[in-house]
């Protein structure tokens, strides 16, 4: 039996989950993005306690590596690395966009449509989003990138596919397009959706390098200069 801790701090609502093999035992969430750093360690202890587990029972830690919130990604990665180093267990990483696509495919009727491409979008300020495209089998058909949105940004994919957009960056795109082949859905996800993806990697021994793993920011952090 593999007991895995799952961490997703890449978006506004942070979440952690505990699983036994493929079974989700419990999920904890925090909606205050400014509070993720102080919340996560207390939440992990609470999660383990509710599931009658100890931290030494963990077989691995899975963490969403990004892209997403700069601060959130650092919090999640540092927490996962710290636990894995101290316990001597492996770390598993997963793309936030691939996780979003997996949740959308699993939970929405759009998953049964032929030639559908799922395009998660994470807000990256102004008209820019972090995005990628996936088919029904989670194969990447559009490479992960930071895109400045225009009304014609995804027309090349729409010729032979039905496109499904979702995520907190998709509203910006919805406001500037009117295309019959574009569909916008509300696809929620949390650390619980990470469980089957992480368990597959655990079974394959697909582990991250603890020493060199870093958050996948995609672009440099930007802040306003002090006056």
Backbone as CSV, one residue per row, in Angstrom:
resi,resn,N_x,N_y,N_z,CA_x,CA_y,CA_z,C_x,C_y,C_z
1,UNK,0.840,-1.201,0.000,0.000,0.000,0.000,0.876,1.253,0.000
2,UNK,0.655,2.129,-0.960,1.418,3.371,-1.064,0.581,4.525,-0.522
3,UNK,1.115,5.208,0.478,0.442,6.385,1.043,1.124,7.628,0.478
4,UNK,0.388,8.416,-0.283,0.956,9.583,-0.950,0.296,10.871,-0.446
5,UNK,1.129,11.884,-0.252,0.653,13.227,0.041,0.694,14.024,-1.258
6,UNK,-0.380,14.754,-1.546,-0.497,15.511,-2.793,-0.655,16.988,-2.470
7,UNK,0.116,17.842,-3.131,0.140,19.278,-2.844,-0.121,20.069,-4.109
8,UNK,-1.113,20.953,-4.060,-1.365,21.866,-5.172,-1.537,23.287,-4.630
9,UNK,-0.506,24.095,-4.760,-0.568,25.496,-4.334,-0.351,26.423,-5.530
10,UNK,-0.673,25.951,-6.725,-0.404,26.716,-7.942,-1.480,27.742,-8.254
11,UNK,-2.651,27.627,-7.631,-3.773,28.511,-7.931,-4.264,29.196,-6.662
12,UNK,-5.339,30.008,-6.804,-5.839,30.796,-5.685,-6.206,29.915,-4.489
13,UNK,-6.919,28.826,-4.746,-7.301,27.910,-3.672,-6.281,26.782,-3.590
14,UNK,-5.491,26.789,-2.532,-4.522,25.720,-2.324,-5.240,24.483,-1.787
15,UNK,-4.675,23.320,-2.063,-5.275,22.088,-1.555,-4.206,21.027,-1.357
16,UNK,-4.453,20.161,-0.410,-3.614,18.994,-0.188,-4.527,17.785,-0.043
17,UNK,-4.026,16.629,-0.405,-4.816,15.406,-0.302,-3.926,14.266,0.159
18,UNK,-4.532,13.291,0.794,-3.833,12.073,1.184,-4.510,10.906,0.489
19,UNK,-3.713,9.981,-0.032,-4.286,8.838,-0.729,-3.601,7.552,-0.297
20,UNK,-4.337,6.476,-0.442,-3.807,5.134,-0.258,-3.954,4.426,-1.599
21,UNK,-2.837,4.196,-2.278,-2.873,3.738,-3.675,-3.730,4.726,-4.480
22,UNK,-4.811,4.249,-5.121,-5.633,5.139,-5.942,-6.774,5.797,-5.163
23,UNK,-6.937,5.427,-3.908,-8.076,5.908,-3.135,-7.762,7.218,-2.425
24,UNK,-8.622,8.225,-2.616,-8.490,9.492,-1.905,-9.011,9.300,-0.482
25,UNK,-8.170,9.619,0.501,-8.587,9.489,1.892,-9.230,10.763,2.413
26,UNK,-8.630,11.918,2.068,-9.184,13.192,2.533,-8.507,14.334,1.785
27,UNK,-9.226,15.463,1.678,-8.703,16.659,1.019,-8.888,17.856,1.941
28,UNK,-7.870,18.703,2.037,-7.953,19.963,2.776,-7.730,21.105,1.789
29,UNK,-8.451,22.234,1.988,-8.354,23.367,1.068,-8.167,24.678,1.828
30,UNK,-7.538,25.630,1.166,-7.373,26.975,1.719,-7.612,28.003,0.617
31,UNK,-8.606,28.861,0.783,-8.993,29.808,-0.258,-8.243,31.129,-0.186
32,UNK,-7.488,31.357,0.880,-6.762,32.622,1.045,-5.361,32.490,0.467
33,UNK,-5.150,33.025,-0.735,-3.881,32.855,-1.426,-2.719,33.471,-0.651
34,UNK,-2.977,34.479,0.177,-1.917,35.125,0.951,-1.502,34.298,2.163
35,UNK,-2.249,33.233,2.438,-2.060,32.469,3.667,-1.510,31.062,3.425
36,UNK,-1.146,30.747,2.181,-0.744,29.372,1.858,0.464,28.912,2.676
37,UNK,1.454,29.782,2.850,2.695,29.383,3.531,2.448,29.006,4.986
38,UNK,1.640,29.788,5.685,1.376,29.486,7.095,0.341,28.374,7.256
39,UNK,-0.462,28.168,6.244,-1.527,27.156,6.312,-1.011,25.742,6.079
40,UNK,-0.083,25.566,5.159,0.167,24.237,4.616,0.699,23.237,5.635
41,UNK,1.628,23.626,6.507,2.200,22.653,7.447,1.185,22.240,8.508
42,UNK,0.390,23.191,8.978,-0.678,22.861,9.927,-1.702,21.953,9.260
43,UNK,-2.013,22.247,7.992,-2.998,21.448,7.265,-2.511,20.021,7.040
44,UNK,-1.222,19.854,6.777,-0.679,18.504,6.582,-0.808,17.685,7.864
45,UNK,-0.495,18.296,9.007,-0.644,17.589,10.277,-2.098,17.216,10.532
46,UNK,-3.015,18.148,10.229,-4.441,17.880,10.399,-4.910,16.766,9.476
47,UNK,-4.433,16.803,8.229,-4.802,15.789,7.249,-4.359,14.406,7.699
48,UNK,-3.113,14.291,8.131,-2.593,13.001,8.594,-3.369,12.498,9.806
49,UNK,-3.665,13.409,10.725,-4.393,13.033,11.934,-5.793,12.511,11.610
50,UNK,-6.487,13.207,10.697,-7.840,12.789,10.330,-7.857,11.421,9.656
51,UNK,-6.765,11.097,8.995,-6.681,9.804,8.298,-5.977,8.739,9.128
52,UNK,-5.683,9.087,10.394,-5.017,8.166,11.314,-3.674,7.680,10.745
53,UNK,-2.916,8.638,10.194,-1.603,8.357,9.630,-0.556,9.238,10.289
54,UNK,0.701,8.784,10.216,1.831,9.574,10.676,2.639,10.007,9.462
55,UNK,3.443,11.049,9.626,4.234,11.528,8.505,5.199,10.448,8.020
56,UNK,5.628,9.585,8.922,6.546,8.499,8.543,5.852,7.399,7.740
57,UNK,4.524,7.459,7.623,3.797,6.490,6.802,3.850,6.849,5.321
58,UNK,4.285,8.071,4.999,4.275,8.528,3.611,5.263,7.751,2.754
59,UNK,4.805,7.349,1.569,5.658,6.649,0.602,6.272,7.610,-0.396
60,UNK,5.610,8.741,-0.638,6.095,9.745,-1.588,5.251,10.999,-1.420
61,UNK,5.760,12.102,-1.972,5.010,13.361,-1.992,4.888,13.810,-3.445
62,UNK,3.673,14.107,-3.868,3.431,14.624,-5.219,3.106,16.110,-5.118
63,UNK,3.692,16.905,-6.003,3.480,18.349,-5.950,3.273,18.894,-7.358
64,UNK,2.379,19.857,-7.484,2.162,20.535,-8.758,3.277,21.551,-8.936
65,UNK,4.032,21.413,-10.032,5.230,22.225,-10.234,4.970,23.544,-10.945
66,UNK,3.779,23.731,-11.496,3.458,24.955,-12.205,3.145,24.679,-13.660
67,UNK,2.891,25.761,-14.382,2.957,27.174,-13.989,1.789,27.572,-13.086
68,UNK,1.868,28.814,-12.596,0.831,29.320,-11.710,1.353,30.444,-10.851
69,UNK,0.807,30.551,-9.648,1.198,31.594,-8.700,2.660,31.430,-8.295
70,UNK,3.462,32.478,-8.472,4.889,32.404,-8.122,5.074,32.004,-6.664
71,UNK,4.412,32.727,-5.768,4.571,32.454,-4.345,4.028,31.077,-4.002
72,UNK,2.864,30.736,-4.543,2.270,29.438,-4.273,3.143,28.286,-4.725
73,UNK,3.736,28.414,-5.898,4.606,27.351,-6.406,5.825,27.154,-5.513
74,UNK,6.387,28.251,-5.035,7.551,28.146,-4.147,7.178,27.462,-2.842
75,UNK,6.012,27.805,-2.312,5.545,27.201,-1.063,5.367,25.694,-1.234
76,UNK,4.696,25.301,-2.301,4.434,23.883,-2.532,5.703,23.080,-2.759
77,UNK,6.603,23.605,-3.594,7.835,22.886,-3.912,8.740,22.778,-2.690
78,UNK,8.860,23.872,-1.930,9.711,23.844,-0.738,9.173,22.856,0.291
79,UNK,7.852,22.811,0.448,7.246,21.876,1.397,7.490,20.433,0.978
80,UNK,7.272,20.151,-0.297,7.466,18.794,-0.805,8.924,18.364,-0.674
81,UNK,9.844,19.241,-1.061,11.269,18.903,-0.959,11.683,18.663,0.478
82,UNK,11.224,19.528,1.377,11.587,19.378,2.782,11.140,18.048,3.351
83,UNK,9.922,17.653,3.042,9.414,16.372,3.532,10.186,15.206,2.926
84,UNK,10.427,15.275,1.626,11.110,14.162,0.950,12.559,14.014,1.413
85,UNK,13.249,15.135,1.584,14.620,15.078,2.085,14.669,14.486,3.492
86,UNK,13.796,14.957,4.364,13.840,14.529,5.767,13.388,13.089,5.947
87,UNK,12.458,12.636,5.101,11.927,11.278,5.241,12.644,10.272,4.351
88,UNK,13.439,10.758,3.401,14.120,9.860,2.492,13.172,9.176,1.520
89,UNK,12.158,9.905,1.062,11.174,9.338,0.139,11.198,10.121,-1.177
90,UNK,10.677,9.555,-2.265,10.723,10.246,-3.561,9.682,11.350,-3.685
91,UNK,9.959,12.264,-4.615,9.040,13.347,-4.950,8.551,13.160,-6.380
92,UNK,7.279,13.416,-6.587,6.646,13.320,-7.905,6.154,14.710,-8.285
93,UNK,6.408,15.143,-9.502,5.937,16.452,-9.951,4.952,16.283,-11.099
94,UNK,4.029,17.252,-11.195,3.041,17.234,-12.274,2.744,18.660,-12.723
95,UNK,2.539,18.842,-14.010,2.180,20.144,-14.558,0.789,20.556,-14.104
96,UNK,0.630,21.810,-13.724,-0.690,22.314,-13.331,-1.669,22.258,-14.496
97,UNK,-1.189,22.508,-15.716,-2.065,22.509,-16.887,-2.511,21.093,-17.243
98,UNK,-1.622,20.137,-17.136,-1.991,18.740,-17.392,-2.987,18.255,-16.343
99,UNK,-2.785,18.667,-15.097,-3.726,18.318,-14.030,-5.105,18.905,-14.314
100,UNK,-5.147,20.166,-14.739,-6.425,20.808,-15.067,-7.132,20.077,-16.200
101,UNK,-6.369,19.677,-17.222,-6.953,18.955,-18.353,-7.497,17.604,-17.911
102,UNK,-6.755,16.912,-17.059,-7.212,15.623,-16.553,-8.540,15.762,-15.817
103,UNK,-8.642,16.786,-14.967,-9.888,17.007,-14.219,-11.037,17.324,-15.155
104,UNK,-10.784,18.139,-16.170,-11.835,18.507,-17.118,-12.314,17.293,-17.912
105,UNK,-11.373,16.484,-18.366,-11.731,15.285,-19.129,-12.532,14.318,-18.266
106,UNK,-12.157,14.193,-17.006,-12.797,13.237,-16.100,-14.199,13.661,-15.682
107,UNK,-14.443,14.965,-15.591,-15.657,15.451,-14.931,-16.667,16.130,-15.841
108,UNK,-16.400,16.216,-17.134,-17.312,16.930,-18.030,-17.671,16.097,-19.242
109,UNK,-18.914,16.311,-19.701,-19.412,15.555,-20.844,-18.637,15.836,-22.125
110,UNK,-17.869,16.927,-22.134,-17.064,17.239,-23.315,-16.056,16.141,-23.598
111,UNK,-15.761,15.344,-22.596,-14.789,14.284,-22.763,-15.225,13.195,-23.728
112,UNK,-16.521,13.140,-24.067,-17.006,12.111,-24.981,-17.065,12.584,-26.425
113,UNK,-16.758,13.846,-26.680,-16.839,14.392,-28.028,-15.626,13.964,-28.855
114,UNK,-15.826,13.696,-30.151,-14.685,13.352,-31.008,-13.851,14.579,-31.335
115,UNK,-12.564,14.364,-31.564,-11.651,15.436,-31.989,-11.701,16.659,-31.081
116,UNK,-11.787,16.427,-29.793,-11.831,17.546,-28.847,-10.432,17.792,-28.295
117,UNK,-10.085,19.056,-28.149,-8.816,19.445,-27.541,-9.121,20.296,-26.313
118,UNK,-8.582,19.908,-25.180,-8.802,20.614,-23.924,-7.672,21.619,-23.716
119,UNK,-8.044,22.877,-23.499,-7.056,23.945,-23.392,-7.232,24.682,-22.061
120,UNK,-6.500,24.263,-21.023,-6.536,24.979,-19.744,-5.791,26.296,-19.859
121,UNK,-6.258,27.295,-19.123,-5.621,28.608,-19.129,-5.477,29.125,-17.706
122,UNK,-4.261,29.542,-17.353,-3.996,30.157,-16.058,-3.655,31.622,-16.293
123,UNK,-4.327,32.506,-15.601,-4.113,33.940,-15.768,-2.666,34.310,-15.461
124,UNK,-2.035,35.031,-16.399,-0.648,35.476,-16.207,-0.561,36.999,-16.317
125,UNK,-1.641,37.696,-15.952,-1.733,39.158,-15.953,-1.971,39.726,-17.352
126,UNK,-2.600,40.869,-17.364,-2.980,41.556,-18.597,-3.674,40.559,-19.531
127,UNK,-3.280,40.483,-20.789,-3.916,39.559,-21.734,-3.088,38.297,-21.944
128,UNK,-2.233,37.992,-21.006,-1.369,36.821,-21.136,-1.887,35.669,-20.273
129,UNK,-1.730,34.452,-20.785,-2.103,33.254,-20.032,-1.017,32.190,-20.201
130,UNK,-0.941,31.302,-19.220,-0.173,30.077,-19.361,-1.139,29.034,-19.902
131,UNK,-0.755,28.327,-20.952,-1.699,27.398,-21.563,-0.979,26.253,-22.254
132,UNK,-1.760,25.241,-22.611,-1.297,24.087,-23.377,-2.551,23.407,-23.920
133,UNK,-2.376,22.407,-24.766,-3.529,21.697,-25.305,-3.354,20.193,-25.202
134,UNK,-4.437,19.481,-24.846,-4.374,18.032,-24.629,-5.552,17.340,-25.303
135,UNK,-5.281,16.142,-25.832,-6.380,15.353,-26.382,-7.009,14.521,-25.270
136,UNK,-7.951,13.661,-25.636,-8.687,12.880,-24.643,-7.806,11.931,-23.846
137,UNK,-6.625,11.625,-24.377,-5.715,10.699,-23.695,-4.581,11.438,-22.987
138,UNK,-4.745,12.732,-22.818,-3.762,13.591,-22.162,-2.455,13.703,-22.938
139,UNK,-2.505,13.409,-24.217,-1.351,13.677,-25.067,-1.292,15.172,-25.360
140,UNK,-0.107,15.746,-25.290,0.046,17.183,-25.514,0.014,17.482,-27.017
141,UNK,-0.975,18.259,-27.455,-1.098,18.634,-28.863,-0.769,20.106,-29.078
142,UNK,-0.644,20.835,-27.989,-0.217,22.229,-28.028,0.764,22.428,-26.886
143,UNK,1.986,22.797,-27.217,3.043,22.874,-26.208,2.749,23.915,-25.143
144,UNK,3.166,23.602,-23.932,3.009,24.513,-22.804,3.766,25.809,-23.068
145,UNK,3.093,26.954,-22.899,3.728,28.239,-23.194,2.952,29.369,-22.546
146,UNK,3.564,30.546,-22.529,2.885,31.777,-22.112,2.432,32.480,-23.388
147,UNK,1.138,32.752,-23.509,0.560,33.293,-24.740,-0.133,34.621,-24.452
148,UNK,0.169,35.622,-25.263,-0.570,36.881,-25.234,-1.786,36.695,-26.133
149,UNK,-2.971,36.759,-25.566,-4.186,36.393,-26.280,-4.580,37.412,-27.342
150,UNK,-4.970,36.888,-28.500,-5.606,37.647,-29.564,-6.837,36.875,-30.016
151,UNK,-7.729,37.512,-30.726,-8.976,36.853,-31.129,-8.731,35.639,-32.019
152,UNK,-7.586,35.604,-32.690,-7.271,34.501,-33.610,-6.244,33.510,-33.045
153,UNK,-5.984,33.591,-31.746,-4.875,32.820,-31.156,-4.942,31.324,-31.409
154,UNK,-6.139,30.723,-31.438,-6.241,29.267,-31.552,-6.985,28.818,-32.806
155,UNK,-7.092,29.713,-33.777,-7.810,29.376,-35.007,-7.186,28.192,-35.740
156,UNK,-5.858,28.056,-35.665,-5.192,26.964,-36.374,-5.595,25.593,-35.840
157,UNK,-5.969,25.529,-34.553,-6.398,24.256,-33.975,-7.874,23.973,-34.237
158,UNK,-8.642,25.018,-34.511,-10.088,24.879,-34.655,-10.507,24.292,-35.999
159,UNK,-9.584,24.194,-36.950,-9.933,23.708,-38.285,-10.436,22.271,-38.257
160,UNK,-9.830,21.439,-37.418,-10.197,20.021,-37.379,-10.598,19.539,-35.994
161,UNK,-10.732,20.464,-35.051,-11.013,20.066,-33.670,-12.066,20.965,-33.041
162,UNK,-12.708,20.425,-32.013,-13.573,21.234,-31.161,-12.748,21.596,-29.925
163,UNK,-12.617,22.872,-29.652,-11.750,23.327,-28.580,-12.555,23.651,-27.323
164,UNK,-12.050,23.183,-26.192,-12.702,23.418,-24.895,-11.732,24.184,-24.007
165,UNK,-12.142,25.392,-23.598,-11.289,26.265,-22.789,-11.817,26.330,-21.359
166,UNK,-10.905,26.445,-20.403,-11.296,26.522,-18.996,-10.120,27.038,-18.184
167,UNK,-10.365,27.323,-16.924,-9.332,27.891,-16.062,-9.553,29.378,-15.865
168,UNK,-8.844,29.954,-14.880,-9.103,31.354,-14.528,-8.608,32.354,-15.564
169,UNK,-7.899,31.895,-16.594,-7.488,32.788,-17.665,-8.397,32.750,-18.870
170,UNK,-9.328,31.794,-18.907,-10.147,31.607,-20.103,-11.191,32.702,-20.295
171,UNK,-11.606,33.360,-19.219,-12.616,34.423,-19.345,-12.099,35.564,-20.216
172,UNK,-10.809,35.850,-20.118,-10.230,36.923,-20.934,-10.322,36.585,-22.419
173,UNK,-10.132,35.309,-22.730,-10.206,34.900,-24.127,-11.652,34.865,-24.610
174,UNK,-12.548,34.417,-23.737,-13.968,34.351,-24.092,-14.508,35.728,-24.456
175,UNK,-13.976,36.758,-23.821,-14.461,38.119,-24.062,-14.064,38.675,-25.428
176,UNK,-13.083,38.057,-26.090,-12.602,38.641,-27.353,-12.845,37.749,-28.568
177,UNK,-13.503,36.594,-28.368,-13.743,35.705,-29.505,-15.230,35.393,-29.654
178,UNK,-15.597,35.043,-30.861,-16.937,34.503,-31.140,-16.749,33.434,-32.206
179,UNK,-16.593,32.212,-31.772,-16.256,31.118,-32.666,-17.122,29.915,-32.311
180,UNK,-17.804,29.351,-33.303,-18.725,28.244,-33.060,-18.027,27.004,-32.505
181,UNK,-16.756,26.833,-32.822,-16.046,25.640,-32.389,-15.349,25.820,-31.036
182,UNK,-15.516,26.972,-30.433,-14.896,27.234,-29.130,-15.939,27.069,-28.030
183,UNK,-15.598,26.275,-27.036,-16.506,26.051,-25.915,-15.788,26.422,-24.623
184,UNK,-16.501,27.079,-23.710,-15.925,27.497,-22.434,-16.701,26.823,-21.312
185,UNK,-15.969,26.155,-20.417,-16.608,25.424,-19.328,-15.980,25.817,-17.991
186,UNK,-16.708,25.540,-16.928,-16.205,25.754,-15.574,-15.702,24.410,-15.064
187,UNK,-14.392,24.197,-15.128,-13.795,22.922,-14.724,-12.951,23.132,-13.476
188,UNK,-13.457,22.705,-12.336,-12.751,22.855,-11.073,-11.800,21.682,-10.846
189,UNK,-10.756,21.934,-10.068,-9.841,20.848,-9.739,-9.179,21.151,-8.397
190,UNK,-8.657,20.116,-7.752,-7.895,20.284,-6.523,-6.888,19.143,-6.410
191,UNK,-6.247,19.046,-5.276,-5.209,18.029,-5.097,-5.746,16.610,-5.206
192,UNK,-7.039,16.437,-4.993,-7.619,15.109,-5.151,-7.512,14.587,-6.570
193,UNK,-7.562,15.501,-7.548,-7.439,15.097,-8.950,-6.016,14.660,-9.291
194,UNK,-5.076,15.010,-8.425,-3.681,14.620,-8.639,-3.435,13.143,-8.307
195,UNK,-4.328,12.553,-7.530,-4.106,11.197,-7.008,-3.842,10.161,-8.103
196,UNK,-4.723,9.988,-9.104,-4.451,8.941,-10.108,-3.211,9.213,-10.957
197,UNK,-2.958,10.491,-11.270,-1.776,10.833,-12.053,-0.497,10.520,-11.273
198,UNK,-0.480,10.891,-10.007,0.701,10.657,-9.172,0.912,9.172,-8.907
199,UNK,-0.172,8.440,-8.719,-0.031,7.007,-8.446,0.549,6.274,-9.658
200,UNK,0.145,6.694,-10.867,0.725,6.104,-12.073,2.235,6.317,-12.103
201,UNK,2.664,7.544,-11.796,4.099,7.839,-11.800,4.815,7.085,-10.686
202,UNK,4.158,6.940,-9.542,4.760,6.195,-8.442,4.997,4.741,-8.853
203,UNK,4.014,4.141,-9.499,4.146,2.750,-9.936,5.265,2.586,-10.960
204,UNK,5.455,3.603,-11.811,6.495,3.539,-12.840,7.869,3.924,-12.315
205,UNK,7.914,4.481,-11.109,9.182,4.985,-10.582,9.604,6.270,-11.260
206,UNK,8.629,7.044,-11.712,8.889,8.304,-12.422,9.005,9.424,-11.396
207,UNK,10.190,9.576,-10.815,10.395,10.510,-9.716,11.222,11.711,-10.166
208,UNK,11.019,12.832,-9.501,11.765,14.057,-9.794,13.109,14.032,-9.078
209,UNK,14.038,14.817,-9.580,15.347,14.967,-8.950,15.212,15.990,-7.820
210,UNK,15.358,15.524,-6.595,15.162,16.405,-5.447,16.125,17.583,-5.449
211,UNK,17.345,17.364,-5.863,18.360,18.412,-5.803,18.119,19.512,-6.835
212,UNK,17.594,19.147,-7.993,17.530,20.114,-9.084,16.116,20.535,-9.494
213,UNK,15.091,19.940,-8.916,13.718,20.305,-9.272,13.410,21.733,-8.828
214,UNK,12.777,22.479,-9.710,12.366,23.849,-9.419,10.951,24.069,-9.945
215,UNK,10.248,25.060,-9.411,8.930,25.382,-9.973,9.036,25.770,-11.443
216,UNK,8.024,25.405,-12.226,7.979,25.753,-13.650,7.256,27.086,-13.796
217,UNK,8.011,28.173,-13.660,7.401,29.503,-13.692,6.970,29.913,-15.102
218,UNK,7.694,29.517,-16.115,7.499,29.877,-17.528,7.981,31.281,-17.881
219,UNK,7.920,32.213,-16.940,8.448,33.545,-17.212,8.939,34.144,-15.908
220,UNK,9.754,35.185,-16.019,10.352,35.810,-14.852,9.294,36.495,-13.992
221,UNK,9.554,36.486,-12.683,8.664,37.194,-11.765,8.739,38.687,-12.014
222,UNK,7.585,39.352,-12.001,7.536,40.789,-12.248,6.882,41.484,-11.053
223,UNK,7.470,42.568,-10.645,6.873,43.396,-9.613,7.141,44.842,-9.938
224,UNK,6.330,45.733,-9.410,6.527,47.159,-9.674,7.748,47.650,-8.890
225,UNK,8.614,48.458,-9.502,9.778,48.993,-8.779,9.346,49.960,-7.694
226,UNK,10.127,49.964,-6.616,9.830,50.878,-5.531,10.138,52.311,-5.955
227,UNK,9.296,53.222,-5.525,9.502,54.639,-5.854,10.308,55.328,-4.749
